Amino acid sequence: MRYYGKADVFKRFLASLVDGFIGFIPGLVPHVGALLSLAYHLTKDAVAYEVTKNPAFRNRSIGKKLLGLQVVCFEGKADVDWLVSIKRNLPLAVGSFLVLAGSADLGLRLATMLGLIEVALVLTDKGGRRLGDRLANTQVVMAEEVDAHTHEY
């Protein structure tokens, strides 16, 4: 298993804002918007590449691409696919799912609690790995570190 350094936390925060804004836009569509928004947030690390097949978006959400970040997988897979993206982003989406399912109070409480845990882990974990990274066995890193590693051999 290859170990990477911790990605710039401020860049991760900005990438999260970009992706949050992108995910917010479908939420404005009546009736189906909330589901589209949830789907984007769950699949954001795979959707841009899977839809366009543009290598610039491999293993990256749009926000991560803009900020020079990338997701690396540690187990067997070279790329972030739909399932890995969903696993990574599930802790951030559980609260939203509960709100959509009609448990607004529980959903908001759970989203707040998990969000705080995720932020705390990004700040305190040696590799910046949050719960979602542990579930999917991934890490967010600076893209140039991945590029440098691929050219080492």
N, C-alpha and C positions, 0 to 999 in steps of 0.2 A: 504494500500500500504506500503510495506517495503522499508525503505530508507537505502541506502548503502553509504559507504564512497567513496571518489574519488580514482579511480585506479591510480597506479603509472604511471605518464605521460611518463617517460623514457621507461618503459616496453611497454606501448602502442605504442610508436614510433618504438621500435625494432620489435614488432609484426607486425606493418604496413609494415616495411621493408621486413620482411620474407614473408608476404602475397603478397606484391608487386612483389617480385622476383618470387614467385610461379606463379602469374598471368602473369608475363612477358614471361615465358617459352612457353606457347601455342602461344603467339604472334609471335613466330619465324616460325610457320608453315605457308607456303604460302596459300593465299586465305582465309582460314577459321580461321587462328590464331587469328586475331583481335577479331572476334566474340567469340571464345573460351575464350580469355583473359577477355573480358567484362563479359561473363557469370560467370566466376570464381569470379571476383570482386563483382558482384552483389549477388552471392549465397554463398560466402566464409564462412559465419557464420553457414550455415546449411549443406553444401555439404559433408564434411568429415563424419559427423554423419549419414546423410541420405544414403550415399553410403555404409558405412561399418557397421553401427549400433553399432559401438564401443562406449560405454558410456563415454569413456575418451574424445570424441569429441563432446559430447552434448553441444550445445550452444556456440561453439567455432570454430573459424577458426584454421588452423594449427598453424599460428603465435601466436594466443592467447593461444593455448594449450601449446606451447613451453615456453611461458613467464608467465604462471600461471594466465591468465586472463580468464574471462568468461562474456558472455552477459546474463543479466537478463531481463525478460519481466515483465512489471507492469500490463498488462491488460489481464486477463482471461487465457492466455496461459502460461503453465509452461515451454515450450520449444520454441526455435527459429526454426521455420519451414522455408520453401522456401520463403513464402510471407514476413514474418518478416525480413528475411535476405535481400531480395530485397529492402524493404522499408528503412532499415537501411543504405544500401550502395548506394541508388539511388543518393543522392547529390554528391557522389564521382564519379559516373559513367556517369552523364548527359553529361559532356563535351566530354568524349570518344565516347558516342553514337552520338553526333552531328558531331564529326570528321568522324566517320564511315559513317554517312549519307551524307557526302560531304560538310559540313559547318566547315571546319578546323579552319578558323579564329575565328568564333563565339565559336566553341567548345573549343578551347584553352583558349580563354579569360574567358569563363564561368567556365571552369575547374579550372583555376588559382584563380578566384574570390571565387568560392565555397570552394576550398581547403584552402584558407586563412581564410575564415569564420569558417570552420570546425576546423582548428588548433586553432584559437583564442578562440573558445568555449571550446575546450578540456582544454585549459590552464586557462580560466577565470571562467567557470561555476562551481558552488559549487560541483556538482556531476560529472563534466567532460563530460556532455552530449552535443553532437554535434547535428547539424540539423537532421541527420539521426536517432539519438536516439529519438529525439522529434517526428519525423514522425512515428516511429515504437513503441514508448513508451517503450524504453529500456534504459539500462545503462551498460557500461562496468565496471566490478568490479574485484577485486582480487578474484580468485577462492576460496582461503581459507576462505574468508568472507562468501561466499555462503555456503560452507561446514559447517562452525561454526553455521550459522543460521539454517540449516536443522537439526542439532543435539541439538538445544536449547530445543526442546519440548520433 
